[in-house]
Amino acid sequence: MASTTTTSSISVRLQIPGNLYKAEKKNNNVGLAISNCYYHSRNGALIKLKRRRFRAIASASKSPKSLDAINGKNLNGTYVVDKKSEILTDVSVDNSPLHAYLLGKFVEDRFVYRQTFIIRSYETGPDKTATMETLMNLLQETALNHVTCSGLAGDGFGATREMSIRKLIWVVTRIHIQVQRYSCWGDVVEIDTWVDAEGKNGMRRDWIIRDYHTREIITRATSIWVIMNRETRRLCKIPEQVRHEVAPFYFHRVAIAKEKNDSDKIDKLIDQTAQTIRTGLAPRWSDMDANQHVNNVKYIGWILESVPRNVLEEYYLTSMTLEYRRECRQSNLLESMTSPTSKVNEDSKSNCIKRMADMKYTHMLRMQDDKAEIVRARTQWHYKESHDHLSI
């Protein structure tokens, strides 16, 4: 016989008398009353709760003393009384499905997927703001949840059902991100993402990140994706069955205007043109993703390993373009190469102190043994002490 489980929402409110302190001095009846809690079920029966962990709502009929006072302790020799003393803690058991909190929602006739995130302390860098890697991870998370909520998800990492049947996966070939302002620890951001066709056999995915409270757009990003066979690791055309799945979600809008998008080819670095080369960079097991190759976000940290220290300390990374050339496995050792491209936005105004110039760099990650390219990149950096804002 199949068993069924009934879940009830339980709310408990504890009314604590204003003379709690006096009662506590006499005996422990108050504590016992809190331990033995009852609630009325839907059929009216009075049911005694078993000893379980739960949060309670406690309110005092009069202004109670502070916890130190209740426990008979002095705070700097004086009992402290909170005049606005009503301690309220909701104990209602919320039975909403977990995905209601983890996932976002569709807007604009379901063409745009929107998700909200809070910036955690471990997602910030030395300057207490979110890192470029954090932003890239949030973009990736939003994209994956977009596929999941659309109802297309198969058994792969962001793959559709028809792709899973054919052992196909999505791989990014190019991504460009522009940052107007980095969020701080505790800030809430809202990310919009959508997809569109890119040529005959590609898909473009765009993102916009807003400050949740001010509605200011603080980041824009665009990327190009193609399909790869999961077993042969070869790129292939988009099957018509897959095209029919994703085409209804295509939205003809761009996050970055064509004239402001970094679409130029990135130059290849060699030993003679690289200013800095860092060797012996080794992928870890935790750097691998569900498609059994190094997660594309991990490359950012290795690229920055060869950036001059003074640039990392004195400048913000305001723009980054990545061109992915081949996969990287855990067994590969990598080299990170960096060379300055130019200084931009250098100017002066009459009777004003000359502004520090922005910096541009070209980067490349390659295999240490055979020198095969993995990623080419281009970055732009803005001087931190300047009050100017990058115009996106």
N, C-alpha and C positions, 0 to 999 in steps of 0.2 A: 504494500500500500504506500503510495507516495505521501510524504510528509509535507506539511505546509508551515511556514513561519510567518507570524504576524508581527509587524513592527509598529509600535505606537510612539507618538510624540509626547514626551513627558515634560511638564513644566512644574517646578517646585518653587514656591515662594515662602521664605522663612521670615516671620515677623518677630523681630528681636525687640524686647522692651527697652525703654529708655534707661531703666535702672539696671542694665545688664552688668555694669561694673559691680554694683552691690550684690546682685545675685551670684556673680562669679566668686565673690569673696566668701559667700556662705557655703555654697556647695557647687556641684558640677551638673545640676539638673538641666541647665541650659544646653550644655554639651550633649547630654543624653537625648534631649528633645530633638536636637539636630540629627543625631544618629538614627533615630527611629522615625522615618518619613513614610507617609502614606500618600496615595493618590487615588482618585476616582477613575475607574475605567469607563469606557463608553456605555456599558450596561448598568452603570451605577454602583457596582461592587467596590468596596473599599479594599485596596490591595496594599499590603506592606511591602516596601522595597527591600530587596536583599542588599547586603553591603556591597556597594559598587562605587567606582569613581564617578563623580558627577560634579558639575558646578551649580552653585545655588544662588538664588536672589535673596539678599538680606537687606532689609530696610528697618530703620529704627523709628519708633514713634516720637522719640525726642532726640536731640542731638547727642549722639554717643561720644565717648571719649575716643582718642586715637587708640590704635592697637597697643601701643606701649602703655597707655593709661589703663586699658582694659586688663592687661596682664599685670597690673600693679607695679609698673616701672615708671620712673621719672625720665623725662627728656630734658637734659640740662637743668635738672632740679625742679621742673615744672610740668604739671599735667597739661597736655595740649588738647584742645577741643576744636574739632572741625565744625564750623557753624553751618556749612552746607553738607552735612553728613548724611548721605543716603547712598549706600553701597549697592549698586545694581549690577548683577551679572546674569545674562540670559542663559538658561539651562535647557532651552528647547532643543530637542534633537532634530537637526535638519536632515531630512531624508532625500534631499535633492541629489540626483546622480552626480558623481564626481566630475564627469566631463563638462558639466555646466560651469564649473569653475576653471577648468584647465583650458577649454576651448573658447573660441570667440564666436562671431556671428557674421552673417552675410548682410551686406547693405547694397544700395543702388541696384535693385532688382537682381540680387544674388550674383552680380558680376564681381563685386569687391568683397574680400574677406577681411574682417577687422578683429584684431586681438589686442588685449591690454596686458602690459607687464609692469612690474615694479623692479627697479634697479637694486639688486642685492649688494651687500658690502663686498662679497667675494668676486663681484663682477666689475669692480673698479680698480684703477691703477694707482700709482704713487701720488697723483694729483687729485685723488678722491672722485674722479669722474669715470664713467663707463669707458672701457677700452674699445678699440676697433674690433677686436675679437669678440667682445660681448655683443656689439651691434650685429656683426655677421651671424653669430649664433641665434640671435633673436629673429633675424630675417629668415634663417633656415627653419627655425621652429614654426614660424608663422606659415611658411610655404607648405611644410609637411601637414600641418593642421588644416590648411585650406583643402588639400587633397582628401584628407580624412573626412572632413565635414561635407564635402561635395558628394560623398557616396561613391566615389570612384576607386577608393583605395583597394589594392590587391594585397598580396602577401609580401611585397617588397618595400623598400625604404622610399616611400613616396611614389611608387609605381602604381599604375592603374590596374584594373583586373585583366584587361586584355594584354597588358605588358607582362604581367605575372605569368599568364598562360604561355607566353612566348619567351620567357626568361630574359626580359628586357628591363633595363633600368635607365633612369635619367642621370646624366652627368653634365656639370656646368663647364662651359668652355671659356666664358668671359663674364666678369662682373665688374661693375663700376659703381662706386659709392662716394657721395659727397656729403660732408658733415658741416652743418652750420654751427651747431653747438652740441657739446657732449652733456648728457644728463648726469646728475650727481646721485650719490647713494640715497635711496628712498624716493627718488622721483618716479612718477608714473608716466609711462609712455604708451601711445596708441599706434599700432602699426596697421596700415592698409596694404593689401597685396592683390594683384590680379595678373592674368596671363593673356598673351596674344601670340599669333603666329609670327615666326621669324624665318623668312625665306620659305623654301620648299620642305625642308626637313628639320627645322628648328622651332623652338618655342621661346618667347621672351617673357620673363617675369619681372615685374616692377614692384617697388615698395615705396611707401612714404611713412616716415615716423614723425608723429606729432607729440608735443608736450600735452599731456592729457588735460591739464587744467587751463593753460593759456591758449590752446589750439594752435600754437605756433609750429610750423613745419621745421623740424630741426635736422632731418636727414632725408636724402633721396637716394635711391639705388635702382639699377637696372642690370639684367643678366640675360645670358643666352644659354639655352640648354639643348642638348641633343640626346639621342638614344644609343645605348650600348648594349650588346649582348652580354649577359652576366657571366656566361661560361667561356666564350671565346675572347672576351674583352675587346671586341671590335665594334666600331661605330657602324650604324646601319640606318636605313631610311625609316621614317615613321610609317608603320603599317596602317592601312586604311581603317582597320578596326579601331586602332588607337586614336587616329585622327577624328573619327566619329565620336569618340568618348569626350575628347577635350575641346573640340571646336565649339560646342554650345557655351563654353565658359570664356571664350575669347572676348576681350574687351579692348576696343581701339582707343587707348589712352596711354600717354607716356608720362613717366614720373620726372624725367629730365628732358628738356627741350633738345632737339637735334643739334642745334648750334652750341649747346653747352655740354653735350655728351662727349666724353673722351673715347672716340672711336678710332683714333689713329693707331697704326701698328707700333708696337713697342720694340725698340732696338734690342738686338742680342748683345749680351756682355761676354767678353772673353778675358783671359788673364791680363792682357795688356791694357784693356780699357777699364777694368774694375779698380776702384780705389781701395776697397776693403773686401777681403775674402775670409769668411769664417768656415772652418772645416770640421768634420767629425760630428755633425748634427744627426742624431739617431732617433728615428721614430720609436715610440713606445707602444705597447699593446693598447693602452688607453687612447691612443691617437687614431685607432682604426674605427671605421664606422660599420654599419650593418651590411654595407655592400663589399666589405672586405678590402677596402683600400683606405689610405689615410684621408681623414676628413678634410675637405678643402679649406676649412677655417684654420686648421693647424698650420698651414703654410704661412699665415700672416706672422706668427711669432718667430718663425725661422727667418723670414725676410727681414724683420726688424733687428735680428741679431747682428747684422752687418752695417746697420745705420750708426753713424757717429754718435757717441754718448751725449755730446753737447746738444745735438739736434733733438734727441729724445727728451732731454731735460728742458730745453728752452722753447720748443716749438710744439704746436698741435698738429696732428695728422688730419688734414682737412679733406683730402681726396685720395682715393686709391683705386687703381685699375689692375685686375689680375687676368692674365691669359694662361689658361691651363693647357699644358702640352701633352703630358702623359701621367699615368698613375704612379703612385709611390707605395711600396710595401714596407712592412716593418723591418725587413732584413736589410734595407738600403741605408747606406750612409750618405748624407747630403752635404753640399756646400752652398753657402749663402754669399751672394756677390752684390755689391752696391757701388754705384758711381753717381756723382752729382751731374745733373743735366743742365740746369741753369738756375739763375735767380730771377724771380718774376715780381711784378708789382712794385718795383723799386722806384720811388719818386721822392720829391721834396716839395715843400710849399714855402712860400715866402714867410719869413719870421717864424718858421716852425722847425722843430728838430726833425732831421731826416728820419724817416721811418725805416725800421728793419725790413729787409727784403724777405719775401717768401722764398722757400727752397723747393726745388724739384729734384727727384732722384729716380734713377732707373735701377731695377733689381733683377736678379735671376737666381732661381734655385736649380741645381743640377745634381746628378749622381756623382758621387766622389770617385767612383772607379772608372766608369766609361765616359764621364762628362756629358751624359745625355740630359737634355733640358727637361725640367719638370714644370716650372712656372716662370713666366716673365711678369714683371710688375712695374708700375709707375706710381709714384707718390708725390703729393704736394703738401708742404708744411707751412704753417702760419705762426709767426712769432707770438708767444704767449702774452707778453706785456703790452702788445698793441691793443687798443680798444676798437680797432676796425673789425668788421664782420665780413666773413666770406659771403659774397652774393651768389646764391644758387639760382 
